[in-house]
Amino acid sequence: MKISRFKKSHKTLAFFATHFDYREPYQVLIDATFCQAALQHKIGIEEQIKKYFQCNVKLLTTQCIILEAEALGTPLSGALTIVKQFHVHKCGHEGKPVAAAQCLKSMTKDNRYIVATQDRLLQASLRKVPGRCLLYLHKATPVLEAPSDASKKWVQKKAKNLMLGQHEQKIEYMKEKQGLKPAETVQTKKVKGPKNPNPLSCKKSKRANKPSLQHVEQTTQLKAKRKRIKIPEHVKAALGAK
């Protein structure tokens, strides 16, 4: 393999490993269309892919892909023989098989697989989703497709948000350092002591302080007995003259 081709594939793998957590051994999902193209160009898939990646790879297929190739009959009989050589990975459609393209879409939804396919419609659909890695055959040569525009935009947006967050943190730090923003003080929790009794509960009852009716009458009588009548002087003089 040419050095330039190896550098290009290595750069693409590094991009997906850095931003989308692809890890060795790289798992390659192969469908019947890829096997059919390999058969036409008379190449061994396992040999060519391992030579192309020059790292640990694991070749996989699914039950849905095999069943679809069987349903298509004679035109894909050779491709069916090849695809059956790979490890059959569980796809979650056991008992209820779906179309191969739909199966591959669901497999790549939450996992990191390199999809090896010649299906143009499937390729176009996967390019619209960030993080999807495609492998196809250009004549007899495997080609790892460069990251799609959707993947590049996702990475740029992530980097921009990260830079904005770091910039805001730096501004806040400089404000605090220059004294433009007071440092956050730790609020201490007040320890509550025993509460004083309610003053209303300690107030004497008005009913207890209120004098009884009998006591009031006795006091009134005493006051009435002790009351002296002051006789005017002219009355006294008149009485004395008599």
C-alpha positions in Angstrom: 0.0 0.0 0.0 1.2 3.5 -0.8 2.5 5.6 2.0 0.1 8.5 1.1 -2.9 6.2 1.3 -1.8 4.8 4.7 -1.3 8.4 6.1 -4.8 9.4 4.9 -6.5 6.3 6.4 -4.5 6.8 9.7 -5.5 10.5 9.8 -9.2 9.5 9.4 -9.0 6.9 12.1 -7.3 9.4 14.4 -10.1 11.9 13.8 -12.8 9.4 14.8 -10.8 8.0 17.7 -10.3 11.5 19.1 -13.8 12.9 18.7 -16.1 9.9 18.6 -14.3 7.3 20.8 -13.4 4.7 18.2 -11.0 2.2 19.7 -9.0 -0.9 18.6 -9.8 -3.5 17.6 -11.9 -1.5 15.1 -15.1 -3.3 14.3 -16.1 -3.4 10.6 -19.7 -4.2 9.7 -19.8 -5.8 6.3 -22.9 -6.2 4.1 -23.6 -8.3 1.0 -23.0 -5.4 -1.4 -19.4 -5.0 -0.2 -18.9 -8.8 -0.6 -20.4 -8.7 -4.1 -17.9 -5.9 -5.1 -15.0 -7.8 -3.6 -16.1 -11.0 -5.6 -16.3 -9.1 -8.8 -12.7 -7.7 -8.4 -11.4 -11.0 -7.1 -10.0 -9.8 -3.8 -9.9 -11.3 -0.3 -11.8 -9.0 2.0 -10.1 -10.0 5.3 -6.6 -9.9 3.8 -7.1 -6.5 2.1 -8.8 -4.8 5.0 -6.1 -5.9 7.5 -3.4 -4.8 5.1 -5.2 -1.5 4.6 -5.7 -0.6 8.3 -2.4 -2.1 9.6 -3.9 -2.4 13.1 -6.3 -4.7 14.9 -9.7 -5.0 13.2 -12.6 -7.4 13.7 -14.9 -8.2 10.7 -18.6 -8.6 11.5 -21.9 -9.1 9.9 -25.5 -9.5 11.2 -28.3 -12.1 10.8 -30.4 -9.5 8.9 -27.7 -9.1 6.2 -27.4 -12.8 5.7 -31.2 -13.3 5.5 -31.6 -10.5 3.0 -28.8 -12.0 0.8 -30.6 -15.4 1.0 -33.9 -13.8 0.0 -32.3 -12.2 -3.1 -31.3 -15.7 -4.3 -28.9 -16.5 -7.2 -27.5 -13.0 -8.0 -25.9 -12.8 -4.5 -25.1 -16.5 -3.9 -21.4 -15.8 -4.1 -21.6 -12.8 -1.8 -23.7 -14.9 0.6 -20.9 -17.5 0.8 -18.4 -14.7 1.6 -20.5 -12.9 4.2 -21.2 -16.1 6.1 -17.5 -16.4 6.8 -17.5 -13.4 9.2 -18.6 -13.4 12.8 -22.4 -12.9 13.2 -22.9 -10.1 15.6 -26.2 -9.7 17.6 -28.2 -6.9 16.2 -31.4 -7.1 18.3 -33.6 -8.1 15.4 -33.4 -11.9 16.1 -36.8 -13.4 15.3 -37.9 -10.2 13.6 -35.4 -9.5 10.8 -35.3 -6.1 9.0 -33.7 -4.8 5.8 -29.9 -4.8 5.9 -29.7 -1.0 5.6 -32.1 -0.5 8.5 -30.2 -3.0 10.6 -26.9 -1.2 9.9 -28.4 2.2 10.8 -29.7 0.8 14.1 -26.4 -0.9 14.9 -24.4 2.4 14.5 -26.9 4.4 16.5 -25.2 3.9 19.9 -22.0 2.0 19.0 -18.8 2.7 17.1 -18.7 0.5 13.9 -17.0 1.1 10.6 -19.7 0.3 8.0 -18.3 -1.5 4.9 -21.0 -1.1 2.1 -21.4 -0.2 -1.6 -25.0 0.8 -1.0 -25.1 4.4 -2.2 -28.4 5.3 -0.5 -27.1 3.9 2.8 -23.9 5.8 2.5 -25.8 9.0 1.9 -28.0 8.4 4.9 -25.1 7.7 7.2 -23.1 10.8 6.1 -25.9 13.0 7.5 -25.2 11.6 11.1 -22.1 12.8 13.0 -19.7 10.1 13.9 -20.4 7.6 11.2 -17.4 6.0 9.6 -17.7 4.5 6.1 -15.5 2.0 4.2 -16.0 1.1 0.5 -14.2 -0.5 -2.4 -12.8 1.7 -5.2 -12.2 -1.0 -7.8 -10.0 -3.5 -5.9 -8.8 -1.0 -3.2 -10.5 -0.5 0.2 -11.0 3.2 0.9 -11.8 4.7 4.3 -14.0 7.7 3.6 -12.9 11.1 5.1 -15.2 12.5 7.8 -18.4 13.9 6.5 -19.5 17.5 6.8 -21.9 16.6 9.6 -19.1 15.1 11.6 -16.8 18.1 11.0 -19.6 20.6 12.0 -20.3 18.7 15.1 -16.6 18.8 16.1 -16.4 22.5 15.3 -19.5 23.3 17.4 -18.1 21.2 20.3 -14.8 23.0 20.2 -16.5 26.4 20.0 -18.6 25.7 23.0 -15.5 24.5 24.9 -13.6 27.7 24.1 -16.5 29.9 25.1 -16.7 28.1 28.4 -13.0 28.5 29.1 -13.1 32.2 28.0 -16.0 32.9 30.5 -14.1 31.2 33.3 -11.0 33.2 32.5 -13.0 36.5 32.6 -14.6 35.6 35.9 -11.2 34.8 37.4 -9.7 38.1 36.2 -12.6 40.0 37.7 -12.1 38.4 41.0 -8.4 38.9 40.9 -8.8 42.6 40.1 -11.4 43.0 42.9 -14.2 43.8 40.4 -16.2 40.9 41.7 -16.3 40.0 45.4 -15.3 36.4 46.2 -18.1 34.2 47.2 -18.4 34.0 51.0 -19.3 30.8 52.7 -22.5 31.3 54.6 -22.3 29.9 58.1 -25.4 28.2 59.4 -26.7 30.0 62.6 -26.9 27.7 65.6 -30.3 28.2 67.2 -30.4 28.2 71.0 -33.3 27.5 73.3 -36.3 29.8 72.6 -37.7 32.1 75.3 -41.2 31.4 76.5 -44.0 33.2 74.7 -44.8 36.4 76.6 -48.5 36.0 75.9 -48.5 32.7 77.6 -46.9 34.2 80.7 -49.4 37.1 81.0 -51.8 36.8 83.9 -55.3 36.1 83.2 -57.6 39.0 83.2 -60.2 36.9 84.7 -58.0 36.1 87.7 -57.3 39.8 88.3 -60.9 40.9 88.0 -62.5 41.5 91.5 -65.5 39.5 92.4 -69.0 41.1 92.5 -69.3 40.6 96.3 -66.0 42.2 96.9 -67.0 45.2 94.9 -70.3 45.6 96.8 -68.4 45.4 100.2 -66.0 48.0 99.1 -68.8 50.2 98.0 -70.6 49.9 101.3 -67.5 50.8 103.3 -66.9 53.8 101.1 -70.5 54.8 101.6 -70.2 54.5 105.4 -67.0 56.5 105.6 -68.3 59.2 103.3 -68.7 62.5 105.2 -71.1 65.2 104.2 -69.7 68.7 104.3 -72.3 71.2 105.6 -72.0 74.7 104.2 -71.2 77.5 106.7 -74.5 79.5 106.2 -76.4 76.3 107.0 -74.4 75.9 110.2 -75.1 79.5 111.2 -78.8 79.1 110.6 -78.9 76.0 112.7 -76.9 77.7 115.5 -79.3 80.6 115.5 -82.2 78.3 116.2 
